């Protein structure tokens, strides 16, 4: 049974991440979504909050036991191996992503020749979405509803304390 390992920070999970998970589940019998925990980063959401949102995304895809969410804090290839994955799944949005992902593939292949990498090109409607931009837009009061699921949107609004319609109200004029 081939297993794929899809790693990322997922801060927050976007519709692009959801699309890659759904398409990965069409390729693999099992998909393990690995939430990277890096102490040097200052995420908007805790690792557990990100995992909870990812579990909700997987549940809404109706995958049952075929999709699981785990944490890891070391090398992705080590985490993939620890979860019996034969493949690492990577989404590619553009040429810049492809260049970087190709370098990662080469390094990962050298460290773990038994684990291959599958690249999925971003679905055109999601290619412009990055978690970093979603986070920044949300923190500045912008509307991120086109980029995340309704559940993730609710969590973002709770975390940022922003109104659902986006944009901060204009300051009172004197």
MDTraj code that builds the backbone (N, CA, C; nanometers):
import mdtraj as md
import numpy as np

residues = "UNK UNK UNK UNK UNK UNK UNK UNK UNK UNK UNK UNK UNK UNK UNK UNK UNK UNK UNK UNK UNK UNK UNK UNK UNK UNK UNK UNK UNK UNK UNK UNK UNK UNK UNK UNK UNK UNK UNK UNK UNK UNK UNK UNK UNK UNK UNK UNK UNK UNK UNK UNK UNK UNK UNK UNK UNK UNK UNK UNK UNK UNK UNK UNK UNK UNK UNK UNK UNK UNK UNK UNK UNK UNK UNK UNK UNK UNK UNK UNK UNK UNK UNK UNK UNK UNK UNK UNK UNK UNK UNK UNK UNK UNK UNK UNK UNK UNK UNK UNK UNK UNK UNK UNK UNK UNK UNK UNK UNK UNK UNK UNK UNK UNK UNK UNK UNK UNK UNK UNK UNK UNK UNK UNK UNK UNK UNK UNK UNK UNK UNK UNK UNK UNK UNK UNK UNK UNK UNK UNK UNK UNK UNK UNK UNK UNK UNK UNK UNK UNK UNK UNK UNK UNK UNK UNK UNK UNK UNK UNK UNK UNK UNK UNK UNK UNK UNK UNK UNK UNK UNK UNK UNK UNK".split()
xyz = np.array([
    [0.0836, -0.1186, 0.0000],
    [0.0000, 0.0000, 0.0000],
    [0.0876, 0.1243, 0.0000],
    [0.0937, 0.1993, -0.1107],
    [0.1776, 0.3186, -0.1107],
    [0.1234, 0.4269, -0.0172],
    [0.2151, 0.4876, 0.0545],
    [0.1826, 0.5951, 0.1471],
    [0.2584, 0.7193, 0.1055],
    [0.1896, 0.8328, 0.1052],
    [0.2531, 0.9603, 0.0764],
    [0.2665, 1.0424, 0.2031],
    [0.3711, 1.1221, 0.2098],
    [0.3953, 1.2108, 0.3237],
    [0.3960, 1.3532, 0.2705],
    [0.3023, 1.4348, 0.3160],
    [0.2883, 1.5729, 0.2718],
    [0.3251, 1.6638, 0.3880],
    [0.4412, 1.7276, 0.3785],
    [0.4939, 1.8077, 0.4883],
    [0.4822, 1.9563, 0.4599],
    [0.4654, 2.0326, 0.5680],
    [0.4636, 2.1774, 0.5558],
    [0.4441, 2.2412, 0.6904],
    [0.4429, 2.3736, 0.6912],
    [0.4124, 2.4428, 0.8171],
    [0.2626, 2.4674, 0.8289],
    [0.1940, 2.4833, 0.7161],
    [0.0479, 2.4956, 0.7136],
    [-0.0018, 2.6032, 0.8106],
    [0.0560, 2.7224, 0.8007],
    [0.0231, 2.8305, 0.8949],
    [-0.0345, 2.9510, 0.8224],
    [-0.1608, 2.9466, 0.7853],
    [-0.2647, 2.8454, 0.8079],
    [-0.2781, 2.7534, 0.6865],
    [-0.3546, 2.6441, 0.7024],
    [-0.3861, 2.5609, 0.5857],
    [-0.4705, 2.6420, 0.4864],
    [-0.4356, 2.6349, 0.3595],
    [-0.5057, 2.7106, 0.2550],
    [-0.5827, 2.6151, 0.1634],
    [-0.6596, 2.6730, 0.0725],
    [-0.7291, 2.5909, -0.0270],
    [-0.6289, 2.5203, -0.1182],
    [-0.5118, 2.5803, -0.1371],
    [-0.4069, 2.5135, -0.2149],
    [-0.3585, 2.3875, -0.1448],
    [-0.3374, 2.3953, -0.0123],
    [-0.2989, 2.2763, 0.0643],
    [-0.4080, 2.1696, 0.0548],
    [-0.5327, 2.2122, 0.0700],
    [-0.6457, 2.1188, 0.0645],
    [-0.6497, 2.0488, -0.0720],
    [-0.6258, 2.1248, -0.1779],
    [-0.6253, 2.0686, -0.3132],
    [-0.5154, 1.9633, -0.3282],
    [-0.3965, 1.9925, -0.2775],
    [-0.2863, 1.8957, -0.2865],
    [-0.3193, 1.7710, -0.2050],
    [-0.3802, 1.7884, -0.0869],
    [-0.4184, 1.6711, -0.0060],
    [-0.5204, 1.5857, -0.0806],
    [-0.6217, 1.6487, -0.1370],
    [-0.7251, 1.5735, -0.2093],
    [-0.6649, 1.4978, -0.3274],
    [-0.5790, 1.5630, -0.4016],
    [-0.5172, 1.4983, -0.5169],
    [-0.4183, 1.3906, -0.4741],
    [-0.3483, 1.4124, -0.3619],
    [-0.2569, 1.3115, -0.3089],
    [-0.3326, 1.1866, -0.2664],
    [-0.4507, 1.2053, -0.2096],
    [-0.5316, 1.0903, -0.1676],
    [-0.5806, 1.0083, -0.2866],
    [-0.5876, 1.0703, -0.4038],
    [-0.6229, 0.9962, -0.5253],
    [-0.5049, 0.9118, -0.5743],
    [-0.3835, 0.9484, -0.5315],
    [-0.2635, 0.8764, -0.5743],
    [-0.2194, 0.7672, -0.4770],
    [-0.2435, 0.7903, -0.3474],
    [-0.1898, 0.7020, -0.2440],
    [-0.3018, 0.6368, -0.1634],
    [-0.2723, 0.5181, -0.1135],
    [-0.3677, 0.4510, -0.0251],
    [-0.3794, 0.5247, 0.1075],
    [-0.2677, 0.5831, 0.1518],
    [-0.2647, 0.6600, 0.2771],
    [-0.1880, 0.7880, 0.2536],
    [-0.2335, 0.8942, 0.3214],
    [-0.1613, 1.0205, 0.3167],
    [-0.1392, 1.0673, 0.4594],
    [-0.0121, 1.0868, 0.4930],
    [0.0253, 1.1402, 0.6234],
    [0.0634, 1.2861, 0.6018],
    [-0.0071, 1.3748, 0.6706],
    [0.0208, 1.5178, 0.6614],
    [0.1077, 1.5535, 0.7811],
    [0.2293, 1.5971, 0.7530],
    [0.3253, 1.6279, 0.8585],
    [0.3353, 1.7768, 0.8852],
    [0.3001, 1.8160, 1.0068],
    [0.3099, 1.9558, 1.0479],
    [0.4501, 1.9791, 1.1032],
    [0.5271, 2.0597, 1.0322],
    [0.6627, 2.0892, 1.0767],
    [0.6620, 2.1835, 1.1955],
    [0.7381, 2.1458, 1.2970],
    [0.7498, 2.2267, 1.4184],
    [0.8939, 2.2750, 1.4267],
    [0.9122, 2.4046, 1.4089],
    [1.0459, 2.4624, 1.4085],
    [1.0523, 2.5725, 1.5140],
    [1.1287, 2.5533, 1.6192],
    [1.1326, 2.6502, 1.7295],
    [1.1756, 2.7904, 1.6887],
    [1.2478, 2.8048, 1.5793],
    [1.2959, 2.9365, 1.5390],
    [1.1877, 3.0188, 1.4691],
    [1.0792, 2.9550, 1.4284],
    [0.9720, 3.0264, 1.3603],
    [0.8694, 3.0751, 1.4613],
    [0.8022, 3.1840, 1.4270],
    [0.6967, 3.2391, 1.5123],
    [0.5642, 3.2314, 1.4357],
    [0.4992, 3.1149, 1.4380],
    [0.3762, 3.0983, 1.3610],
    [0.2578, 3.1729, 1.4239],
    [0.1573, 3.1985, 1.3427],
    [0.0332, 3.2570, 1.3922],
    [-0.0406, 3.1547, 1.4772],
    [-0.0428, 3.0292, 1.4309],
    [-0.1132, 2.9218, 1.4995],
    [-0.0143, 2.8242, 1.5622],
    [-0.0506, 2.7685, 1.6750],
    [0.0322, 2.6649, 1.7367],
    [0.0287, 2.5407, 1.6477],
    [0.1209, 2.4519, 1.6692],
    [0.1242, 2.3274, 1.5921],
    [-0.0056, 2.2499, 1.6111],
    [-0.0564, 2.2453, 1.7332],
    [-0.1816, 2.1729, 1.7585],
    [-0.2993, 2.2387, 1.6870],
    [-0.3031, 2.3701, 1.6837],
    [-0.4115, 2.4399, 1.6119],
    [-0.4043, 2.4103, 1.4621],
    [-0.2834, 2.4105, 1.4078],
    [-0.2675, 2.3792, 1.2647],
    [-0.3092, 2.2359, 1.2369],
    [-0.2720, 2.1444, 1.3265],
    [-0.3102, 2.0037, 1.3099],
    [-0.4614, 1.9885, 1.3163],
    [-0.5253, 2.0601, 1.4067],
    [-0.6711, 2.0525, 1.4187],
    [-0.7387, 2.0998, 1.2900],
    [-0.6887, 2.2093, 1.2338],
    [-0.7451, 2.2591, 1.1080],
    [-0.7225, 2.1595, 0.9951],
    [-0.6052, 2.0981, 0.9908],
    [-0.5770, 1.9980, 0.8870],
    [-0.6637, 1.8740, 0.9041],
    [-0.6866, 1.8334, 1.0274],
    [-0.7771, 1.7196, 1.0512],
    [-0.9172, 1.7511, 1.0002],
    [-0.9612, 1.8746, 1.0226],
    [-1.0922, 1.9150, 0.9728],
    [-1.0950, 1.9116, 0.8199],
    [-0.9881, 1.9594, 0.7569],
    [-0.9808, 1.9561, 0.6106],
    [-0.9884, 1.8122, 0.5596],
    [-0.9106, 1.7233, 0.6209],
    [-0.9132, 1.5829, 0.5790],
    [-1.0511, 1.5216, 0.6024],
    [-1.1115, 1.5514, 0.7158],
    [-1.2439, 1.4982, 0.7467],
    [-1.3461, 1.5444, 0.6431],
    [-1.3376, 1.6713, 0.6041],
    [-1.4324, 1.7232, 0.5053],
    [-1.4114, 1.6609, 0.3672],
    [-1.2940, 1.6035, 0.3446],
    [-1.2682, 1.5312, 0.2194],
    [-1.3228, 1.3889, 0.2246],
    [-1.3676, 1.3465, 0.3427],
    [-1.4277, 1.2133, 0.3581],
    [-1.3287, 1.0994, 0.3433],
    [-1.2075, 1.1160, 0.3944],
    [-1.1040, 1.0152, 0.3724],
    [-1.0939, 0.9118, 0.4842],
    [-1.1605, 0.9350, 0.5951],
    [-1.1558, 0.8401, 0.7061],
    [-1.0144, 0.8174, 0.7543],
    [-0.9809, 0.6926, 0.7730],
    [-0.8497, 0.6539, 0.8262],
    [-0.7363, 0.6680, 0.7248],
    [-0.7697, 0.6985, 0.6003],
    [-0.6656, 0.7097, 0.4971],
    [-0.5796, 0.8341, 0.5126],
    [-0.6290, 0.9334, 0.5859],
    [-0.5538, 1.0563, 0.6059],
    [-0.5290, 1.0820, 0.7528],
    [-0.4033, 1.1071, 0.7884],
    [-0.3693, 1.1357, 0.9271],
    [-0.2781, 1.2584, 0.9324],
    [-0.2751, 1.3196, 1.0494],
    [-0.1914, 1.4373, 1.0716],
    [-0.0946, 1.4053, 1.1853],
    [0.0328, 1.4352, 1.1618],
    [0.1370, 1.4110, 1.2623],
    [0.2242, 1.5358, 1.2740],
    [0.3076, 1.5390, 1.3773],
    [0.4048, 1.6462, 1.3965],
    [0.5441, 1.5917, 1.3690],
    [0.6332, 1.6787, 1.3227],
    [0.7742, 1.6397, 1.3117],
    [0.8600, 1.7635, 1.3298],
    [0.9834, 1.7425, 1.3786],
    [1.0717, 1.8568, 1.4020],
    [1.2119, 1.8354, 1.3465],
    [1.2294, 1.7335, 1.2692],
    [1.3606, 1.7069, 1.2109],
    [1.3527, 1.7085, 1.0597],
    [1.4327, 1.6236, 0.9994],
    [1.4339, 1.6127, 0.8538],
    [1.3042, 1.5495, 0.8042],
    [1.2538, 1.6030, 0.6942],
    [1.1300, 1.5503, 0.6366],
    [1.1463, 1.4045, 0.5950],
    [1.2614, 1.3693, 0.5397],
    [1.2807, 1.2295, 0.4976],
    [1.2766, 1.1351, 0.6173],
    [1.3278, 1.1787, 0.7315],
    [1.3213, 1.0955, 0.8514],
    [1.1778, 1.0787, 0.8985],
    [1.1001, 1.1860, 0.8923],
    [0.9590, 1.1775, 0.9320],
    [0.8821, 1.0881, 0.8350],
    [0.9101, 1.1006, 0.7058],
    [0.8430, 1.0160, 0.6069],
    [0.8750, 0.8689, 0.6333],
    [1.0009, 0.8408, 0.6581],
    [1.0429, 0.7029, 0.6865],
    [0.9764, 0.6505, 0.8142],
    [0.9690, 0.7338, 0.9169],
    [0.9082, 0.6935, 1.0440],
    [0.7605, 0.6582, 1.0280],
    [0.6970, 0.7121, 0.9239],
    [0.5548, 0.6836, 0.9012],
    [0.5336, 0.5904, 0.7820],
    [0.6403, 0.5177, 0.7466],
    [0.6345, 0.4169, 0.6397],
    [0.5880, 0.4726, 0.5052],
    [0.6248, 0.5968, 0.4764],
    [0.5892, 0.6564, 0.3482],
    [0.6927, 0.6191, 0.2432],
    [0.6446, 0.5859, 0.1263],
    [0.7318, 0.5563, 0.0129],
    [0.7543, 0.6797, -0.0730],
    [0.6675, 0.7794, -0.0530],
    [0.6718, 0.8998, -0.1357],
    [0.6543, 1.0239, -0.0488],
    [0.7195, 1.1301, -0.0899],
    [0.6922, 1.2617, -0.0333],
    [0.6137, 1.3383, -0.1390],
    [0.5095, 1.4053, -0.0965],
    [0.4222, 1.4803, -0.1856],
    [0.4537, 1.6281, -0.1724],
    [0.4742, 1.6940, -0.2847],
    [0.5074, 1.8367, -0.2840],
    [0.4227, 1.9099, -0.3866],
    [0.3661, 2.0219, -0.3465],
    [0.2936, 2.1083, -0.4389],
    [0.3889, 2.2107, -0.4979],
    [0.3675, 2.2425, -0.6240],
    [0.4528, 2.3389, -0.6939],
    [0.3630, 2.4447, -0.7568],
    [0.3811, 2.5710, -0.7141],
    [0.2968, 2.6801, -0.7637],
    [0.3506, 2.7439, -0.8909],
    [0.4828, 2.7557, -0.9010],
    [0.5416, 2.8289, -1.0134],
    [0.6852, 2.7819, -1.0367],
    [0.7525, 2.8486, -1.1290],
    [0.8898, 2.8093, -1.1632],
    [0.9846, 2.8240, -1.0454],
    [0.9645, 2.9263, -0.9645],
    [1.0516, 2.9454, -0.8471],
    [1.0360, 2.8276, -0.7510],
    [0.9118, 2.7852, -0.7273],
    [0.8878, 2.6680, -0.6428],
    [0.9561, 2.5450, -0.7018],
    [0.9435, 2.5273, -0.8329],
    [1.0009, 2.4094, -0.8974],
    [1.1519, 2.4044, -0.8784],
    [1.2187, 2.5178, -0.8924],
    [1.3637, 2.5207, -0.8727],
    [1.4018, 2.4795, -0.7316],
    [1.3337, 2.5357, -0.6335],
    [1.3613, 2.5034, -0.4932],
    [1.3274, 2.3576, -0.4635],
    [1.2113, 2.3135, -0.5088],
    [1.1680, 2.1758, -0.4822],
    [1.2591, 2.0737, -0.5495],
    [1.3126, 2.1083, -0.6648],
    [1.4062, 2.0185, -0.7329],
    [1.5343, 2.0038, -0.6509],
    [1.5811, 2.1129, -0.5908],
    [1.6982, 2.1050, -0.5028],
    [1.6672, 2.0167, -0.3813],
    [1.5508, 2.0373, -0.3206],
    [1.5115, 1.9535, -0.2064],
    [1.5047, 1.8063, -0.2460],
    [1.4477, 1.7812, -0.3625],
    [1.4381, 1.6438, -0.4111],
    [1.5763, 1.5797, -0.4191],
    [1.6717, 1.6523, -0.4760],
    [1.8067, 1.5979, -0.4891],
    [1.8701, 1.5655, -0.3548],
    [1.8554, 1.6558, -0.2601],
    [1.9123, 1.6329, -0.1265],
    [1.8407, 1.5182, -0.0559],
    [1.7075, 1.5192, -0.0627],
    [1.6309, 1.4119, 0.0020],
    [1.6619, 1.2765, -0.0601],
    [1.6771, 1.2743, -0.1908],
    [1.7062, 1.1481, -0.2613],
    [1.8439, 1.0953, -0.2195],
    [1.9386, 1.1860, -0.1990],
    [2.0719, 1.1439, -0.1550],
    [2.0677, 1.0862, -0.0137],
    [1.9828, 1.1432, 0.0726],
    [1.9723, 1.0954, 0.2107],
    [1.8822, 0.9736, 0.2252],
    [1.7835, 0.9626, 0.1373],
    [1.6862, 0.8537, 0.1475],
    [1.6476, 0.8059, 0.0080],
    [1.7343, 0.7274, -0.0565],
    [1.7056, 0.6830, -0.1936],
    [1.5823, 0.5927, -0.2041],
    [1.5358, 0.5422, -0.0901],
    [1.4179, 0.4557, -0.0901],
    [1.2868, 0.5337, -0.0881],
    [1.2943, 0.6661, -0.0722],
    [1.1745, 0.7496, -0.0694],
    [1.1788, 0.8436, -0.1895],
    [1.0764, 0.8358, -0.2729],
    [1.0714, 0.9196, -0.3920],
    [0.9850, 1.0423, -0.3645],
    [0.9863, 1.1374, -0.4569],
    [0.9074, 1.2595, -0.4433],
    [0.8140, 1.2715, -0.5620],
    [0.6894, 1.3080, -0.5319],
    [0.5895, 1.3336, -0.6353],
    [0.5551, 1.4820, -0.6291],
    [0.5717, 1.5497, -0.7430],
    [0.5366, 1.6907, -0.7526],
    [0.3994, 1.7032, -0.8166],
    [0.3132, 1.7836, -0.7559],
    [0.1841, 1.8148, -0.8165],
    [0.1806, 1.9639, -0.8461],
    [0.1572, 1.9965, -0.9720],
    [0.1435, 2.1374, -1.0083],
    [0.0157, 2.1912, -0.9454],
    [0.0229, 2.3143, -0.8974],
    [-0.0934, 2.3766, -0.8355],
    [-0.2062, 2.3885, -0.9374],
    [-0.3258, 2.3619, -0.8922],
    [-0.4429, 2.3875, -0.9745],
    [-0.4451, 2.5379, -1.0027],
    [-0.4677, 2.5797, -1.1279],
    [-0.4553, 2.7213, -1.1618],
    [-0.5268, 2.8181, -1.0671],
    [-0.6428, 2.7861, -1.0202],
    [-0.7145, 2.8769, -0.9314],
    [-0.6524, 2.8929, -0.7945],
    [-0.5531, 2.8083, -0.7616],
    [-0.4895, 2.8132, -0.6300],
    [-0.3413, 2.8508, -0.6360],
    [-0.2866, 2.8659, -0.7549],
    [-0.1422, 2.8851, -0.7701],
    [-0.0902, 3.0125, -0.7040],
    [-0.1741, 3.1103, -0.6861],
    [-0.1297, 3.2378, -0.6274],
    [-0.1382, 3.2394, -0.4751],
    [-0.1949, 3.1368, -0.4153],
    [-0.2191, 3.1365, -0.2714],
    [-0.0962, 3.0858, -0.1961],
    [-0.0494, 3.1627, -0.0993],
    [0.0548, 3.1176, -0.0084],
    [0.0061, 3.1423, 0.1339],
    [0.0434, 3.0543, 0.2236],
    [0.0045, 3.0713, 0.3636],
    [0.0622, 3.2013, 0.4200],
    [0.1824, 3.2351, 0.3780],
    [0.2446, 3.3590, 0.4270],
    [0.1598, 3.4803, 0.3894],
    [0.1157, 3.4873, 0.2642],
    [0.0335, 3.6006, 0.2214],
    [-0.1019, 3.5994, 0.2901],
    [-0.1615, 3.4828, 0.3061],
    [-0.2903, 3.4731, 0.3758],
    [-0.2750, 3.5266, 0.5182],
    [-0.1695, 3.4851, 0.5853],
    [-0.1433, 3.5297, 0.7224],
    [-0.1276, 3.6826, 0.7273],
    [-0.0480, 3.7371, 0.6360],
    [-0.0235, 3.8813, 0.6344],
    [-0.1509, 3.9596, 0.6039],
    [-0.2264, 3.9150, 0.5060],
    [-0.3512, 3.9831, 0.4701],
    [-0.4472, 3.9808, 0.5883],
    [-0.4599, 3.8653, 0.6527],
    [-0.5497, 3.8529, 0.7679],
    [-0.5069, 3.9444, 0.8815],
    [-0.3785, 3.9498, 0.9098],
    [-0.3292, 4.0324, 1.0202],
    [-0.3471, 4.1823, 0.9926],
    [-0.3556, 4.2176, 0.8646],
    [-0.3769, 4.3575, 0.8277],
    [-0.5241, 4.3896, 0.8044],
    [-0.6112, 4.2940, 0.8337],
    [-0.7551, 4.3186, 0.8252],
    [-0.8180, 4.2912, 0.6910],
    [-0.7452, 4.2289, 0.5992],
    [-0.7998, 4.1982, 0.4682],
    [-0.8873, 4.0734, 0.4701],
    [-0.9629, 4.0567, 0.3642],
    [-1.0545, 3.9431, 0.3507],
    [-0.9798, 3.8244, 0.2901],
    [-0.9626, 3.7178, 0.3670],
    [-0.8932, 3.5984, 0.3185],
    [-0.9902, 3.4851, 0.2843],
    [-1.1186, 3.5136, 0.2853],
    [-1.2172, 3.4075, 0.2593],
    [-1.2005, 3.3379, 0.1243],
    [-1.1491, 3.4038, 0.0189],
    [-1.1299, 3.3308, -0.1071],
    [-1.0150, 3.2296, -0.1043],
    [-0.9348, 3.2305, 0.0026],
    [-0.8121, 3.1518, 0.0039],
    [-0.8109, 3.0351, 0.1021],
    [-0.9105, 3.0280, 0.1905],
    [-0.9159, 2.9244, 0.2941],
    [-1.0578, 2.8709, 0.3063],
    [-1.0700, 2.7555, 0.3679],
    [-1.2022, 2.6968, 0.3905],
    [-1.2771, 2.7784, 0.4965],
    [-1.4085, 2.7642, 0.5032],
    [-1.4842, 2.8370, 0.6055],
    [-1.4366, 2.8072, 0.7483],
    [-1.4012, 2.6837, 0.7771],
    [-1.3544, 2.6500, 0.9120],
    [-1.2234, 2.7228, 0.9437],
    [-1.1301, 2.7188, 0.8511],
    [-1.0012, 2.7871, 0.8723],
    [-1.0249, 2.9380, 0.8823],
    [-1.1144, 2.9922, 0.8017],
    [-1.1459, 3.1343, 0.8094],
    [-1.1933, 3.1707, 0.9501],
    [-1.2810, 3.0896, 1.0057],
    [-1.3287, 3.1155, 1.1417],
    [-1.2156, 3.1172, 1.2426],
    [-1.1231, 3.0239, 1.2275],
    [-1.0079, 3.0184, 1.3189],
    [-0.9178, 3.1406, 1.3012],
    [-0.8999, 3.1848, 1.1785],
    [-0.8188, 3.3044, 1.1528],
    [-0.8843, 3.4263, 1.2163],
    [-1.0142, 3.4403, 1.1986],
    [-1.0847, 3.5552, 1.2554],
    [-1.0782, 3.5540, 1.4074],
    [-1.0892, 3.4361, 1.4680],
    [-1.0750, 3.4255, 1.6141],
    [-0.9348, 3.4704, 1.6569],
    [-0.8351, 3.4214, 1.5847],
    [-0.6956, 3.4465, 1.6221],
    [-0.6574, 3.5938, 1.6035],
    [-0.7033, 3.6550, 1.4939],
    [-0.6629, 3.7920, 1.4642],
    [-0.7567, 3.8957, 1.5251],
    [-0.8761, 3.8528, 1.5670],
    [-0.9723, 3.9469, 1.6228],
    [-1.0274, 4.0433, 1.5196],
    [-1.0204, 4.0032, 1.3922],
    [-1.0674, 4.0891, 1.2829],
    [-1.2115, 4.0569, 1.2491],
    [-1.2866, 4.1540, 1.1963],
    [-1.4243, 4.1276, 1.1533],
    [-1.4274, 4.0387, 1.0295],
    [-1.5357, 3.9641, 1.0131],
    [-1.5479, 3.8681, 0.9033],
    [-1.5427, 3.9340, 0.7663],
    [-1.5842, 4.0572, 0.7532],
    [-1.5881, 4.1228, 0.6229],
    [-1.4541, 4.1760, 0.5773],
    [-1.3496, 4.1533, 0.6534],
    [-1.2197, 4.2071, 0.6160],
    [-1.2080, 4.3513, 0.6624],
    [-1.1225, 4.4284, 0.6057],
    [-1.0952, 4.5682, 0.6319],
    [-1.1349, 4.6187, 0.7704],
    [-1.0434, 4.6831, 0.8301],
    [-1.0691, 4.7489, 0.9582],
    [-1.1623, 4.8673, 0.9376],
    [-1.2478, 4.8962, 1.0350],
    [-1.3319, 5.0141, 1.0194],
    [-1.2453, 5.1402, 1.0136],
    [-1.2937, 5.2375, 0.9397],
    [-1.2183, 5.3630, 0.9258],
    [-1.2155, 5.4352, 1.0607],
    [-1.1034, 5.4998, 1.0910],
    [-1.0982, 5.5739, 1.2179],
    [-1.1971, 5.6907, 1.2142],
    [-1.2436, 5.7307, 1.3303],
    [-1.3383, 5.8417, 1.3385],
    [-1.2707, 5.9699, 1.2916],
    [-1.3426, 6.0412, 1.2062],
    [-1.2897, 6.1698, 1.1575],
    [-1.3222, 6.2775, 1.2607],
    [-1.2380, 6.3770, 1.2714],
    [-1.2625, 6.4870, 1.3671],
    [-1.3230, 6.6043, 1.2975],
])
top = md.Topology()
chain = top.add_chain()
for i, resn in enumerate(residues, 1):
    res = top.add_residue(resn, chain, resSeq=i)
    for name in ("N", "CA", "C"):
        top.add_atom(name, md.element.get_by_symbol(name[0]), res)
traj = md.Trajectory(xyz[None], top)
